[in-house]
Amino acid sequence: MFKSKSKIALLSTTLISLLVLVGCGQTAAPTNSSATSSADKKTISAAGSTALQPLVKLAADEFMSKNAGVQVNLSGGGSFTGLNNVASGSVDVGNSDVVVTDELKDKGLVDHQVAVAPFLIITNKDVTVDNLTKAQLSDIFTGKITNWKDVGGKDATISIIGRAKSSGSRATISKIIMDGKDFTDKAAAQDSTGNLITGVAQTPGAIGYIDAAYLKDTVKALKYNSVAYSVDAVTSGQYPIYAYEHMYTKGEPTGTVKLFLDYVLSKEFQDKNVEKTGFIAISKMKK
């Protein structure tokens, strides 16, 4: 009888101990799939180039649809903003039309080239000029030429509408067309490509620059050195106004950020979406 009571007491004590352990969270980690997926939910932040934004947004939407629980937050601000933000660690990915600046080269930024962005020179539709040379454009953007009649157009003032100094588009135009010279102080500066297009469309005699993905029929695209933009013109070297598009990370990407960049660079995404959004696949460029 005593032994039976002892066994019962021992079993009761063991059961109570197990219940206490469960209450204190001392059980083994759960292995069900829902718990695992909850732990893996992450948010990716990306900022920078508004020129690259249409491509990154499409990639983000598709990536989120394929990966439940993942959120990709995307904002603009310009290429240099993206570079500075990723260098400081305030975003996971910095989107840029330009390579990393000298002052950020020691910040451990890793470059992921994702596409080629061709740029266009655009004007208000009232401008009668259809073609400009490199020299003419440089003189316009630096303020040396201020009237359309000096480049074969009608007697009308040239209004320059460009981007802010944080813009990679501005840096690209300065490098390729102006050999590094800066824009005249009389040039208006817009904080996004969309606002630039609106400004050019609404301002008589206006000229500006955008990446090809944003072209609308509210403005006119010019030939450059008598060459009209086309994918073939870029890949053959006849049309030189383009930039490689970069998605920078601070250090090698890991986890969900790496999976996102792998998706952007995947054959599935590149073949289906790069040219559809107005860009050119890097694989098409002649080395």
Rosetta blueprint (number, residue, H / E / L):
1 M L
2 F H
3 K H
4 S H
5 K H
6 S H
7 K H
8 I H
9 A H
10 L H
11 L H
12 S H
13 T H
14 T H
15 L H
16 I H
17 S H
18 L H
19 L H
20 V H
21 L H
22 V H
23 G H
24 C L
25 G L
26 Q L
27 T L
28 A L
29 A L
30 P L
31 T L
32 N L
33 S H
34 S H
35 A H
36 T H
37 S H
38 S H
39 A H
40 D H
41 K L
42 K L
43 T E
44 I E
45 S E
46 A E
47 A E
48 G E
49 S L
50 T L
51 A L
52 L L
53 Q H
54 P H
55 L H
56 V H
57 K H
58 L H
59 A H
60 A H
61 D H
62 E H
63 F H
64 M H
65 S H
66 K H
67 N L
68 A L
69 G L
70 V L
71 Q E
72 V E
73 N E
74 L E
75 S E
76 G E
77 G E
78 G L
79 S H
80 F H
81 T H
82 G H
83 L H
84 N H
85 N H
86 V H
87 A H
88 S H
89 G L
90 S L
91 V L
92 D L
93 V E
94 G E
95 N E
96 S E
97 D L
98 V L
99 V L
100 V L
101 T L
102 D H
103 E H
104 L H
105 K L
106 D L
107 K L
108 G L
109 L E
110 V E
111 D L
112 H L
113 Q E
114 V E
115 A E
116 V E
117 A E
118 P E
119 F E
120 L E
121 I E
122 I E
123 T E
124 N L
125 K L
126 D L
127 V L
128 T L
129 V L
130 D L
131 N E
132 L E
133 T L
134 K H
135 A H
136 Q H
137 L H
138 S H
139 D H
140 I H
141 F H
142 T L
143 G L
144 K L
145 I L
146 T L
147 N E
148 W H
149 K H
150 D H
151 V H
152 G L
153 G L
154 K L
155 D L
156 A L
157 T E
158 I L
159 S E
160 I E
161 I E
162 G E
163 R E
164 A L
165 K L
166 S L
167 S L
168 G H
169 S H
170 R H
171 A H
172 T H
173 I H
174 S H
175 K H
176 I H
177 I L
178 M L
179 D L
180 G L
181 K L
182 D L
183 F L
184 T L
185 D L
186 K L
187 A L
188 A E
189 A E
190 Q E
191 D L
192 S L
193 T H
194 G H
195 N H
196 L H
197 I H
198 T H
199 G H
200 V H
201 A H
202 Q H
203 T L
204 P L
205 G L
206 A E
207 I E
208 G E
209 Y E
210 I E
211 D E
212 A H
213 A H
214 Y H
215 L L
216 K L
217 D L
218 T L
219 V L
220 K E
221 A E
222 L L
223 K E
224 Y E
225 N L
226 S L
227 V E
228 A L
229 Y L
230 S L
231 V H
232 D H
233 A H
234 V H
235 T H
236 S L
237 G L
238 Q L
239 Y L
240 P L
241 I L
242 Y E
243 A E
244 Y E
245 E E
246 H E
247 M E
248 Y E
249 T E
250 K E
251 G L
252 E L
253 P L
254 T L
255 G H
256 T H
257 V H
258 K H
259 L H
260 F H
261 L H
262 D H
263 Y H
264 V H
265 L L
266 S L
267 K H
268 E H
269 F H
270 Q H
271 D H
272 K H
273 N H
274 V L
275 E H
276 K H
277 T H
278 G L
279 F L
280 I E
281 A L
282 I H
283 S H
284 K H
285 M L
286 K L
287 K L
